């Protein structure tokens, strides 16, 4: 968050929106009504805990799935009450880098969630941790390729649509001043891709498995070879003791 201040803004927006609907039954009912008016199944926004970033996966996904409906509700509430807090939340949500990072987190946090589930599982085996970490970093590298090729299977591929929605809700005077004049490609090159590379580096630095710990993998039945011949040719179970 120190290297990418936009994460601080994302965290603030997610928390503010959750509080808005969590502590006001009237505003929550308005949100439900707007979703139903669009013919959508009503969803609630979930809390994103700062100290547990994996909670942001669901929170970001929910918000991205109901982005237009959230903006409609904020507009209705502001037009009714002229509440400056609502105006501030709306203004924050209409920043292109903020919504771009929310979409990016939807993609980035999926492989991170799998790694976290592995580490929290009752059958975790740390001798296999390097394989799990490698699988996670490989998925993140693959995600970078997908983002650069504008793969439609990524959440971030919807950034242009979201940016157009933001443009439609930005007044003419602000448009003329070049406010919020960022493209999805500019965000990826300046923030998104460097962010993922830095995350990969931090994962690899954090989960360094010592050779001694790796050696215990020879006792794990999941690593057993199918035949004696395979065990001999792969030096299975060979450990150097100092």
C-alpha positions in Angstrom: 0.0 0.0 0.0 3.0 2.3 0.5 4.1 1.7 -3.1 0.6 1.8 -4.6 -1.5 4.6 -2.9 -4.4 3.6 -5.1 -4.8 0.5 -2.9 -5.5 2.8 0.0 -8.2 4.6 -1.9 -9.7 1.2 -3.0 -9.7 0.0 0.6 -11.4 3.3 1.8 -14.1 3.1 -0.9 -14.9 -0.5 -0.2 -15.3 0.1 3.5 -17.3 3.3 3.0 -19.8 1.5 0.7 -20.2 -1.4 3.0 -20.9 0.9 6.0 -23.4 2.9 3.9 -25.7 0.0 3.2 -24.9 -2.0 6.4 -26.0 0.7 8.9 -28.9 2.2 7.0 -31.9 -0.2 6.2 -33.4 2.5 4.0 -30.3 2.9 1.8 -29.9 -0.9 1.7 -33.6 -1.2 0.6 -32.9 1.4 -2.2 -29.9 -0.7 -3.3 -32.0 -3.8 -3.4 -34.8 -2.1 -5.4 -32.4 -0.7 -8.0 -30.9 -4.2 -8.6 -34.4 -5.7 -9.0 -35.3 -2.8 -11.4 -32.4 -4.0 -13.6 -33.7 -7.5 -13.4 -30.7 -8.7 -11.3 -30.6 -10.9 -8.3 -30.1 -8.6 -5.3 -26.7 -8.9 -3.8 -25.2 -7.3 -0.7 -21.8 -5.6 -0.6 -19.3 -7.4 1.6 -16.8 -6.0 4.1 -13.2 -5.9 3.0 -10.9 -6.2 6.0 -7.7 -4.3 5.7 -5.7 -6.9 7.6 -7.1 -9.8 5.5 -6.7 -8.8 1.9 -8.2 -12.0 0.6 -11.6 -10.6 1.8 -11.1 -8.1 -1.0 -11.6 -10.8 -3.6 -15.3 -11.2 -2.8 -15.8 -7.5 -2.0 -14.2 -6.3 -5.3 -16.1 -8.9 -7.3 -19.5 -7.9 -5.8 -18.8 -4.2 -6.4 -17.7 -4.8 -10.0 -20.8 -6.9 -10.7 -23.1 -4.1 -9.3 -21.1 -1.0 -10.3 -23.8 0.7 -12.3 -26.5 -0.1 -9.7 -24.3 1.3 -6.9 -23.8 4.5 -8.8 -27.5 4.9 -9.4 -28.2 4.5 -5.7 -25.5 7.0 -4.8 -27.0 9.5 -7.3 -30.5 9.0 -5.9 -29.4 9.5 -2.3 -27.4 12.6 -3.2 -30.2 14.1 -5.2 -32.5 13.6 -2.3 -30.3 14.8 0.6 -27.3 16.6 -0.9 -25.1 14.7 1.5 -21.4 15.6 1.1 -20.3 12.2 2.4 -22.3 10.5 -0.4 -20.8 12.9 -2.9 -17.3 12.0 -1.7 -17.9 8.3 -2.0 -19.3 8.8 -5.5 -16.4 11.0 -6.5 -13.9 8.3 -5.3 -15.8 5.5 -7.1 -15.7 7.6 -10.4 -11.9 7.7 -10.4 -10.7 5.5 -13.2 -7.5 4.2 -11.4 -9.7 3.2 -8.4 -12.2 1.1 -10.5 -9.3 -0.2 -12.6 -7.5 -1.5 -9.5 -10.8 -3.0 -8.2 -11.1 -5.0 -11.4 -7.4 -6.0 -11.4 -7.7 -7.3 -7.8 -10.6 -9.5 -8.9 -8.1 -11.3 -11.2 -5.0 -11.1 -9.0 -6.5 -12.4 -5.8 -7.9 -15.6 -7.3 -4.6 -17.5 -7.4 -3.7 -15.9 -4.1 -6.9 -17.3 -2.6 -5.9 -20.8 -3.7 -2.5 -20.4 -2.1 -4.1 -19.1 1.1 -6.5 -22.0 1.3 -3.6 -24.4 0.9 -1.7 -22.8 3.8 -4.7 -22.9 6.0 -5.7 -26.4 5.2 -5.5 -29.2 7.8 -3.4 -31.4 5.5 -0.8 -28.8 4.6 2.6 -30.2 3.9 5.4 -27.6 3.9 7.8 -29.8 2.0 5.4 -29.3 -1.0 5.2 -25.6 -0.5 7.7 -24.7 -3.3 5.4 -26.5 -5.8 2.4 -24.6 -4.5 4.2 -21.2 -4.6 5.5 -22.0 -8.1 2.0 -22.8 -9.3 0.7 -19.4 -7.8 3.5 -17.3 -9.4 3.0 -19.2 -12.7 -0.7 -18.2 -12.7 0.2 -14.6 -12.0 2.7 -14.6 -14.9 0.0 -16.1 -17.1 -2.4 -13.4 -15.9 0.1 -10.7 -17.0 0.1 -12.3 -20.5 -3.7 -12.4 -20.5 -4.0 -8.7 -19.5 -1.5 -7.6 -22.1 -3.5 -9.6 -24.8 -6.8 -8.2 -23.5 -8.2 -11.6 -22.7 -11.9 -11.4 -22.3 -12.0 -14.0 -19.6 -10.3 -11.5 -17.2 -12.4 -9.1 -15.1 -10.0 -6.3 -16.2 -11.2 -6.7 -19.8 -14.3 -4.8 -18.7 -12.3 -1.7 -17.8 -13.2 0.1 -21.0 -16.9 -0.4 -20.3 -16.5 0.9 -16.8 -14.5 3.9 -18.0 -17.2 4.8 -20.5 -19.8 4.7 -17.6 -17.5 7.0 -15.6 -17.2 9.3 -18.6 -21.0 9.5 -18.9 -21.4 10.5 -15.3 -18.6 13.1 -15.4 -19.8 16.7 -16.1 -18.7 18.5 -19.3 -16.5 21.0 -17.5 -14.4 18.4 -15.9 -14.1 16.5 -19.2 -12.7 19.5 -20.9 -10.1 19.9 -18.2 -8.9 16.4 -19.0 -10.1 15.1 -15.6 -9.8 11.3 -15.2 -8.2 11.0 -18.6 -6.7 7.5 -18.2 -7.0 4.5 -20.5 -7.0 0.9 -19.4 -3.7 0.3 -21.2 -2.1 3.3 -19.4 -3.2 1.9 -16.1 -1.8 -1.5 -16.9 1.6 -0.2 -18.0 2.0 2.4 -15.2 0.4 0.5 -12.3 -1.2 -2.8 -12.9 1.6 -4.9 -14.4 4.3 -3.5 -12.1 2.0 -4.2 -9.2 1.7 -7.9 -10.2 5.5 -8.3 -10.7 6.1 -6.8 -7.3 3.6 -9.2 -5.8 5.3 -12.1 -7.4 8.7 -11.0 -6.0 7.2 -10.7 -2.5 5.6 -14.2 -2.7 8.9 -15.7 -3.8 10.8 -13.9 -1.0 8.3 -14.8 1.7 8.1 -18.5 0.9 11.7 -19.7 0.7 11.8 -23.4 1.6 15.1 -24.6 3.1 16.8 -27.7 1.6 16.3 -29.4 5.0 12.6 -28.9 4.9 12.4 -30.0 1.3 14.2 -33.3 2.3 11.2 -34.3 4.4 9.2 -34.5 1.2 10.7 -38.0 0.6 8.5 -39.2 3.5 5.4 -37.9 1.9 3.5 -40.7 0.2 2.2 -38.3 -2.4 5.8 -38.0 -3.7 6.5 -41.8 -3.9 7.5 -43.0 -7.3 5.4 -45.5 -9.2 8.3 -48.1 -9.4 11.7 -48.9 -8.0 13.2 -48.1 -11.4 11.8 -44.6 -11.3 13.1 -44.1 -7.8 16.6 -45.1 -8.8 16.7 -43.0 -12.0 15.4 -39.8 -10.3 17.6 -40.1 -7.1 14.4 -40.2 -5.1 15.0 -39.8 -1.4 18.7 -38.9 -1.7 19.7 -36.6 1.1 23.2 -35.1 1.8 23.9 -34.8 5.6 26.5 -32.3 6.7 
